[in-house]
Amino acid sequence: MTAQISAHGRIVADVTTRTTANRKEMAMARLAVNLPCNNADEGQATYWLGVVAFGKQAEALAKHSKGDMISVAGNMQLNQWAGQDGVKKEQAQVIADSVISAKTVRPGGRKATPQAPKPAEAVQTPQKPVKATAKSKRKMKKNAKHKHKQMLRLISIFPALLSEEEPKPFKVGILEDMAKYIADNQIRFGIGQVKSALARYTSNYRYQKVLAAGGYRYDLDGNPCGEVTPEQQAAAKEKTKAIKAVYNGLSITSKRL
């Protein structure tokens, strides 16, 4: 008994290729597929799906790289193995009969159709900014709280590198390292959530302050990995000034209120 599956997701690690004993081309990849989930913070959860392709489909898969969106279809099977710690692990994977780039296909297999340009008269002129209402302020506050919660989740996943109280500069390209670690350990934390949490983390005054001070950058394990360049130091110093200016402006406004 077999199960057919069609999925649309993002490749989270470099596609690996090899030739089988029968001299057949083979390619393997891992997809992050977003699925509806009522218990998730954003109404969806990430499902990690392995993809195995042979022959022409392997060639099609090998043309893609980490970060690309693809649609796949084929027979689904469950891959089980014992980890180095002896714990039994398993992962669902699809033996792909079809591999199509997301540039030509949307989720669900529908081909993307070019949209006609809007008439010039339909273009709206920019509106003047309006003052935030009580409702919009509550929404902004709720959104900020949600992003802070995501940041704390990311810190809990990488405690050797991240700290809210004592941050340190992380290596360039840390997003790819985090995505690979999360995928390898099947942690339910989507790439969009990681990006949002990192943006929140790096916009913090304390992080920009240590970045402005220069010194080493660090990897996921907290080991030195590169250094902050003088240009990056200068940019961080400007950001700390901007953050302080915004904070002082908010403080003055609060006092007036």
N, C-alpha and C positions, 0 to 999 in steps of 0.2 A: 504494500500500500504506500503510495507516495502523495505528497501534498505540493500543489503548485502555489507559487508565491510571486507577487509583483511588488517591488519596493523602490522607493526613491530616497536617496540620501547622499551624504557627503563622505568622501574618502578621507579617513582620519590618519592614515599612514601610507608611506610609499608602497606602490604596487610591487610585489615580488614576482619574478618569473623564473622558470626553469624548464628543462626538457625532460620528459618522462623516459622510462626505460624503452618504451615503444616509439621513441623519437617524436613524441607529440608535444607541442607547445602548451605550457600551463601557466596561468597567472592567478595570483591570489591577492585579495584586498580586504579591508574592513570598512564597513559603512556605519555611519551614525544616522539612524533613522528616527525622526521625531514622530511619536505616536500620541494620540489623545490620552490624557490621564487626569481624572478628576482630583486626585490627591496631590498632584504636582503644583508647584508655586505658580507656574505660567500656564497651567492647563494642559501641558504636554510633557512627556518624558522621553529620554533618549534610549533607543534600543540598539544594541551593538550586533550587527549582522555580518558574518563572514561571507565572502564571495569567492567562488572557485570557477574558473573558466578554462576551456580547452579549445585548441585549434583557432579558428577565425575569431571566436569570442574572446579568446585569450589575447590575441593581437589587438582587438578593440579595447580591452581593459587596460593593456599595457601602455596605451597611448595617453592614459590619464595619470594624474599625479595627485599627491595629497592636497586636499582642499577642493577638488573638483566635485561637482554634483553630477550624479549619474542615475539612470533608471535601469534596473535589472529584473529579469524574470526567469523562472526555472523551477526545478524540483528542490524542495527544502529538506534538509536532513539535520540530525543532531550529532555534533562532534563531541566526544567525551575523551578525557585524558586525566592523568594524575600529575599534579604539579610537583615542584621540587620539595614542597613541604608534605607531600603524600596525600594532600587533600584532593578529592575528586572534583574536577571542573568540567563544564560543558558549555558549548556555544552553538547556536543555530547558524547554519550556513546554507547558501543557495548555490546549486550547480547551475550556472547561468546558461540559458539557451539564447538569451538576448542581453546585450550591453549597449546602452544608448546614452550619449552625452546629453546632459540637461540643457545644453545650448539649443537642442532641436526638439526636446520633449519635455513637457510639464508633468508633474505628478499625476498618475492615473493614465499615462500613456497618450494624452492628447498632444497633438503637434501644436507648437506655438505659432500663432498667426500674427503677422505684422499688423500693427495698429495704424490706422490712417492718421496723419497729422491733424491736430485740431485747427480749426479756422482761426485766423489772426484775431478776429473780433471776439472770439471766445476766451482769449487770454485775459485774465483778471488783473487789474492793477493792484500793486501791493497795498495792503490795508495798514492803517496806522496801528501801532501796538496799543492794546487796551490794558487797563489795570486788572490785575489778578483778582478774581472774585473769591469769596470764602470757599466756594466749592472747588475751584481750581487750586487753591492753596492746600486744601485737604488732600487733593489728588497728588499734588507735588510732594507733600509730606509723606504720603503713603508710598509713593514711588521711591523716594529717597530711603525710606525704611527698608523697603524690599531689596534695593541694591546693596544696602549695608549688610543685610542678612546673607545675600549671595557672597559678599566679600568675606564674611566670617566663615562661611562654608568652605571657601577656597583656602583660607588660612588653616582650617582644620585638616584639609587634605595634604597640605604642604607645610607643616609646622617647622621644618628645618630651614625653610627659606623665608616664609612670610611671618610677619608679626605686626600687630596693630600698634603696639607700644614702642617696639624697637625695630623698625623696618631697616632693611639694607638693600642696596641696589642689586637687582637680579640681572642675569646675563641677557644679552641681546638674543632674541629668538626663543625666549622662555615659553611663549604661547604654544609653539609646536611641541616642546618637551612636555608641557602639561597635558596637551591633548593626547599625546601618545601614552603617557602614564595612565590617564583616566580610561583610555580605550583598552589598554592591556589589562587593567585591573577591573574592567567592567563596572566602573563607578557611574551612577546615574547623575551626571552633571554635564549638560550639553555644551557645545562649543560656544553658543551664543551666551550662555550663562557665565562661562569662563571669561569671555571678552568683557562682559559687563562688569564682572567682579574685579578684573584687572584694571579696568578704566577707573573704577571707584578707588581702588587701592593706590594707583599712581597719582591720582588727583589730590591725594591727601598731603597736607602741608609737611608732615613729618617725613614722608617719603621723598618729596622734592628737596627738603632740607639736607638729608643725607646724600642725595644725588649731587647736590650743589657742592658738598664738601669733597667730593671725589673719592678716589681709592678703588678698591676691588669691587667687581661684580661677582655674584654668586649663582651657583646652579641649584637644582631642586634639593640636593642633599646638603646644601649650605657650604659647599666648597668653593674657594676662589676660582673664578672663571672669567678672565678678562678684566679690564679696568675702564673706569669712566673717563671719557676723553675730555679735554679742556672745552671743546665746543658743547658737549653735553652738560658740563658743569655750568657754563654760561647760560644755557637755555633753562636749566633748572633754577638758577638764581632769579631769572626773569619771572618764572612761574611762581616762585615763592613770594615775590613782590606783588604779583597780581592777586594771589590768594589772600595775602594780608590786606590788600586794598579793598577787596570784596568784603572780607570779614569786618574791617573797620567801618565800611559803608553800612553794613547791616547793623552794626552796633549803634551807629549814630541814629539810624532810622528807628531802631527799637527804643532808644532813649526819648526821641521826639514823640513817639506814640505813647 
